[in-house]
Amino acid sequence: MKKILICDHFSKQTYTGLQDKGYEVLQAKSLTPTQNEIKEVHGLLIRSRTVIDQTLLDSAKKLKLILSATAGFDHIDYKICQERNICVMHTPLANVQSATELTLALMLSQLRSMTQVHTNLVQTKAWRDQAPRGHTLHNKSVGIVGLGRIGMTVANLCKAFGANVLYYDPYVNSNEFKKVTEFKELLKQSKIVSLHVPLTQKTKKLIGCEELNLMTKNGLLVNCSRGEVIDQKALVDFMNIHSEFKVALDVFNQEPCKDTKLLGLDPQFLGTPHIGAYTHEALENASSEAVQKLLNFFEFEQISDPVPPHAAWTKDL
């Protein structure tokens, strides 16, 4: 009987779906399995808060499969897994809609100063004349950085709002939107910039002091990808100088975020605590997809959505 260890939150159907197929399903007591918990395990189901490194793998003598119910995989040392013949897969499609909708929610909230308007209404009963006048997404130039699954969906929704969408992605060509071949040109041309890139050697600190100074000083920067894509210190310094510049972040350089200089920049700053995939629907989708991939692997030796993916950008990891 194969033993499967589950870390973090998965749907109830994850447990019953595997047990009904004859698997022994165990629940880790914390996000990081202990040596005793993992030593007899054949399959591991995780999310982004479980870090897979050499120390953990040294105790996993029988481990054959790691399945991360996430789109990203920078929490996994997949090179060591390859050396030890451990298959790694992820679920890149499960969270697309959830992350996309959060991106639009953050974008629209900042354009209309929603948190500030709400706070003023609740605390001081301030009515419309005391509220900051907002902006529409319609006719705004929106620069999408990374036209992958989420970036493409965000681009389509922005287009539906009547925005003028352009994108930068050296690995993708699309006839639906205007492609900008130079990243710095996209920053200059966009009122709103939305980041949708994996964390690689090329995207780490993709947005720094130089890049911020190319953006319009009353623009909006949205990031629901990976925190380290932005140089957070440079961002804070820039926002302190340019009070009309706004930012909306779901991810941060360090998580949980305790950067008081950034958190204190309300209402310029709007933040959420890495909730891109934190919906009931995304949990169900990722759990269901993870179970099916696990069963296909152990029952039929099928591999889908391997880590690293078969994509051109992975050469930059």
C-alpha positions as CSV (number, residue, x, y, z in Angstrom):
1,M,0.0,0.0,0.0
2,K,1.3,3.4,-1.0
3,K,1.6,6.0,1.7
4,I,0.7,9.6,0.9
5,L,1.6,12.5,3.2
6,I,-0.4,15.7,3.0
7,C,1.0,19.1,4.1
8,D,-1.1,22.3,4.4
9,H,-4.8,22.5,3.4
10,F,-6.4,20.3,0.9
11,S,-10.1,19.6,0.3
12,K,-11.8,16.7,2.1
13,Q,-12.2,15.0,-1.3
14,T,-8.4,14.7,-1.5
15,Y,-8.4,12.3,1.4
16,T,-11.4,10.3,0.4
17,G,-10.4,10.2,-3.2
18,L,-7.1,8.6,-2.3
19,Q,-8.4,6.3,0.4
20,D,-11.1,5.0,-1.9
21,K,-8.3,3.9,-4.3
22,G,-6.5,2.0,-1.5
23,Y,-3.8,4.6,-0.5
24,E,-2.9,5.3,3.1
25,V,-3.3,9.0,3.6
26,L,-1.4,10.8,6.4
27,Q,-1.6,14.4,7.5
28,A,1.6,16.2,8.6
29,K,1.4,17.9,11.9
30,S,3.0,21.1,10.4
31,L,3.9,22.6,7.1
32,T,7.4,20.9,7.3
33,P,7.2,17.1,7.7
34,T,9.3,15.5,10.5
35,Q,11.8,12.8,9.7
36,N,9.5,10.2,11.2
37,E,6.5,11.5,9.1
38,I,8.3,11.4,5.8
39,K,10.6,8.4,6.0
40,E,8.1,5.8,4.8
41,V,6.2,8.0,2.4
42,H,5.9,7.4,-1.3
43,G,4.0,10.6,-2.3
44,L,3.9,14.1,-0.9
45,L,1.2,16.6,-1.5
46,I,2.2,20.2,-0.7
47,R,1.6,23.9,-1.3
48,S,3.9,26.8,-1.5
49,R,4.6,27.0,2.3
50,T,6.3,23.7,2.4
51,V,10.0,24.0,1.4
52,I,11.5,21.0,-0.3
53,D,15.3,21.0,0.3
54,Q,18.1,18.5,0.9
55,T,17.5,18.3,4.6
56,L,14.0,17.2,4.1
57,L,14.8,14.8,1.2
58,D,17.6,13.1,3.2
59,S,14.8,11.6,5.4
60,A,12.6,10.6,2.5
61,K,14.1,7.3,1.5
62,K,11.0,6.0,-0.3
63,L,9.7,9.2,-1.8
64,K,8.8,8.9,-5.5
65,L,6.5,11.9,-6.1
66,I,6.2,15.4,-4.9
67,L,3.0,17.2,-6.1
68,S,2.7,20.9,-5.4
69,A,-0.9,22.3,-5.7
70,T,0.5,25.6,-6.9
71,A,1.5,27.4,-10.1
72,G,4.9,28.4,-8.8
73,F,7.6,26.0,-7.7
74,D,10.5,28.2,-6.3
75,H,9.9,26.5,-2.9
76,I,11.2,23.2,-4.4
77,D,14.8,22.3,-5.0
78,Y,13.9,20.3,-8.1
79,K,17.6,19.7,-9.0
80,I,18.1,17.5,-5.9
81,C,14.8,15.8,-6.7
82,Q,16.1,15.0,-10.2
83,E,19.3,13.6,-8.8
84,R,17.3,11.3,-6.5
85,N,14.9,10.2,-9.2
86,I,11.9,11.9,-7.4
87,C,9.3,13.2,-9.8
88,V,7.9,16.7,-9.2
89,M,4.7,18.0,-10.7
90,H,2.5,21.1,-10.1
91,T,-1.0,22.4,-10.9
92,P,-0.5,25.6,-13.0
93,L,-4.1,25.8,-14.3
94,A,-5.9,25.4,-11.0
95,N,-5.4,28.9,-9.6
96,V,-5.6,30.9,-12.8
97,Q,-9.1,32.4,-12.3
98,S,-8.5,33.1,-8.7
99,A,-5.3,34.9,-9.2
100,T,-6.7,36.8,-12.2
101,E,-9.7,38.1,-10.4
102,L,-7.6,39.2,-7.4
103,T,-5.4,41.2,-9.9
104,L,-8.4,42.9,-11.3
105,A,-9.8,43.6,-7.9
106,L,-6.6,45.2,-6.7
107,M,-6.3,47.2,-9.9
108,L,-9.9,48.5,-9.8
109,S,-9.7,49.2,-6.0
110,Q,-6.7,51.4,-6.4
111,L,-8.1,53.2,-9.4
112,R,-11.2,54.1,-7.4
113,S,-9.4,54.5,-4.0
114,M,-11.8,52.0,-2.5
115,T,-10.1,51.4,0.8
116,Q,-9.7,55.1,1.5
117,V,-13.3,55.8,0.6
118,H,-14.6,53.0,2.7
119,T,-12.5,54.0,5.7
120,N,-13.7,57.6,5.5
121,L,-17.3,56.5,5.2
122,V,-17.1,54.2,8.2
123,Q,-14.9,56.3,10.5
124,T,-16.2,59.8,9.8
125,K,-19.4,59.3,7.7
126,A,-17.6,61.3,5.0
127,W,-19.8,61.4,1.9
128,R,-18.9,61.7,-1.8
129,D,-17.7,65.3,-1.8
130,Q,-15.0,64.4,0.7
131,A,-13.9,61.3,-1.3
132,P,-11.0,61.3,-3.7
133,R,-12.3,61.3,-7.3
134,G,-11.4,58.0,-9.0
135,H,-10.4,56.8,-12.4
136,T,-11.8,54.3,-14.9
137,L,-9.9,51.4,-16.3
138,H,-11.5,52.2,-19.7
139,N,-9.0,53.8,-22.1
140,K,-6.1,53.3,-19.8
141,S,-2.8,51.8,-21.1
142,V,-2.2,48.6,-19.3
143,G,1.2,46.9,-19.6
144,I,1.2,43.2,-19.0
145,V,4.6,41.8,-18.1
146,G,4.4,38.0,-18.8
147,L,1.7,36.8,-21.1
148,G,1.3,33.3,-19.7
149,R,-1.9,31.7,-18.4
150,I,-2.6,34.4,-15.8
151,G,-1.2,37.3,-17.8
152,M,-3.3,36.4,-20.8
153,T,-6.5,36.1,-18.7
154,V,-5.8,39.5,-17.1
155,A,-5.1,41.0,-20.5
156,N,-8.4,39.7,-21.9
157,L,-10.4,41.1,-18.9
158,C,-8.7,44.5,-19.2
159,K,-9.5,44.5,-22.9
160,A,-13.1,43.8,-22.0
161,F,-13.1,46.9,-19.8
162,G,-11.9,48.9,-22.8
163,A,-8.3,49.3,-21.7
164,N,-5.5,49.6,-24.2
165,V,-3.5,46.5,-23.5
166,L,0.2,46.0,-24.4
167,Y,2.6,43.4,-23.3
168,Y,6.2,42.4,-22.9
169,D,7.2,38.7,-23.0
170,P,10.3,37.6,-24.9
171,Y,8.9,34.0,-25.1
172,V,5.3,34.7,-26.3
173,N,3.8,36.2,-29.5
174,S,0.1,37.1,-29.6
175,N,-1.9,38.9,-32.2
176,E,-4.5,39.9,-29.7
177,F,-2.5,42.6,-28.0
178,K,0.3,45.0,-28.9
179,K,3.7,43.5,-28.2
180,V,6.5,45.8,-26.9
181,T,9.9,44.3,-27.6
182,E,11.7,46.4,-25.0
183,F,10.7,46.1,-21.3
184,K,11.7,49.7,-20.5
185,E,9.5,50.9,-23.4
186,L,6.5,49.1,-21.9
187,L,7.1,50.9,-18.5
188,K,7.2,54.3,-20.3
189,Q,4.0,53.6,-22.3
190,S,1.8,52.2,-19.5
191,K,-0.3,53.9,-17.0
192,I,-0.8,50.6,-15.2
193,V,1.8,47.8,-15.1
194,S,0.8,44.3,-14.0
195,L,3.4,41.7,-13.3
196,H,2.8,38.0,-14.2
197,V,6.2,36.3,-14.3
198,P,7.9,33.4,-12.6
199,L,10.9,34.1,-10.3
200,T,14.0,33.4,-12.3
201,Q,17.5,34.9,-12.5
202,K,16.3,37.4,-15.0
203,T,13.1,38.4,-13.2
204,K,14.5,38.8,-9.7
205,K,14.4,42.6,-8.9
206,L,13.0,43.2,-12.4
207,I,11.5,46.4,-11.0
208,G,14.1,48.5,-9.3
209,C,15.0,52.2,-9.0
210,E,15.8,52.6,-12.7
211,E,12.6,50.9,-13.8
212,L,10.4,52.8,-11.4
213,N,11.8,56.1,-12.6
214,L,10.7,55.2,-16.2
215,M,7.0,54.9,-15.1
216,T,4.5,57.7,-15.0
217,K,4.6,59.4,-11.6
218,N,0.9,58.9,-11.1
219,G,0.8,55.4,-12.4
220,L,-0.1,52.1,-10.8
221,L,2.0,49.0,-10.3
222,V,0.3,45.6,-9.5
223,N,2.1,42.5,-8.5
224,C,0.4,39.1,-7.9
225,S,3.3,37.0,-9.1
226,R,6.4,36.7,-6.8
227,G,7.5,39.3,-4.3
228,E,11.2,39.3,-5.2
229,V,10.3,40.5,-8.7
230,I,10.3,44.0,-7.1
231,D,13.1,45.6,-5.2
232,Q,10.9,46.5,-2.2
233,K,13.3,49.1,-0.7
234,A,13.5,50.9,-4.0
235,L,9.7,50.9,-4.3
236,V,9.3,52.4,-0.9
237,D,11.9,55.1,-1.6
238,F,10.1,55.9,-4.9
239,M,6.7,56.1,-3.3
240,N,8.0,58.5,-0.6
241,I,9.1,60.9,-3.3
242,H,6.1,60.5,-5.7
243,S,3.0,60.7,-3.6
244,E,0.6,60.1,-6.5
245,F,2.1,56.8,-7.5
246,K,0.2,53.8,-6.3
247,V,1.0,50.1,-5.8
248,A,-1.1,47.0,-5.2
249,L,0.7,43.9,-3.9
250,D,-0.3,40.4,-3.0
251,V,3.3,39.2,-2.7
252,F,6.4,40.6,-0.9
253,N,10.1,40.2,-0.5
254,Q,9.6,38.5,2.8
255,E,6.4,36.8,3.9
256,P,4.6,37.4,6.2
257,C,5.3,41.0,5.3
258,K,6.5,43.1,8.3
259,D,7.9,46.0,6.3
260,T,6.5,48.9,8.3
261,K,7.8,51.5,5.8
262,L,5.8,49.9,3.0
263,L,2.7,49.0,5.2
264,G,2.6,52.6,6.4
265,L,2.2,54.1,3.0
266,D,-1.6,53.8,3.0
267,P,-3.5,54.8,0.8
268,Q,-0.7,54.7,-1.8
269,F,-0.2,51.1,-0.9
270,L,-2.9,48.4,-1.1
271,G,-1.8,45.0,0.1
272,T,-3.2,41.5,0.5
273,P,-1.4,38.6,2.3
274,H,-0.6,36.3,-0.6
275,I,-4.2,35.3,-1.3
276,G,-4.0,34.9,-5.1
277,A,-5.0,31.3,-4.8
278,Y,-6.9,31.6,-1.5
279,T,-10.5,30.9,-2.6
280,H,-12.7,28.0,-2.1
281,E,-12.8,27.3,-5.8
282,A,-9.1,27.3,-6.2
283,L,-8.7,25.0,-3.2
284,E,-11.1,22.5,-4.8
285,N,-9.6,22.8,-8.3
286,A,-6.0,22.4,-7.1
287,S,-6.9,19.5,-4.7
288,S,-8.9,17.6,-7.4
289,E,-6.1,18.1,-10.0
290,A,-3.4,17.0,-7.6
291,V,-5.3,13.8,-6.7
292,Q,-5.8,13.0,-10.4
293,K,-2.2,13.6,-11.2
294,L,-1.0,11.5,-8.2
295,L,-3.3,8.6,-9.2
296,N,-2.2,8.8,-12.9
297,F,1.5,8.7,-11.7
298,F,1.2,5.7,-9.4
299,E,-1.4,3.7,-11.4
300,F,-0.3,4.5,-15.0
301,E,3.2,6.1,-14.7
302,Q,1.8,9.2,-16.3
303,I,3.6,12.6,-15.8
304,S,1.9,15.9,-16.5
305,D,3.0,19.5,-15.7
306,P,6.5,18.5,-14.6
307,V,8.8,20.7,-12.6
308,P,10.6,22.4,-14.2
309,P,8.1,22.9,-17.1
310,H,9.0,22.2,-20.7
311,A,9.1,25.9,-21.5
312,A,11.7,28.3,-23.1
313,W,11.9,30.5,-20.0
314,T,13.1,27.7,-17.7
315,K,16.6,28.2,-19.1
316,D,16.8,31.3,-16.9
317,L,16.0,29.5,-13.7
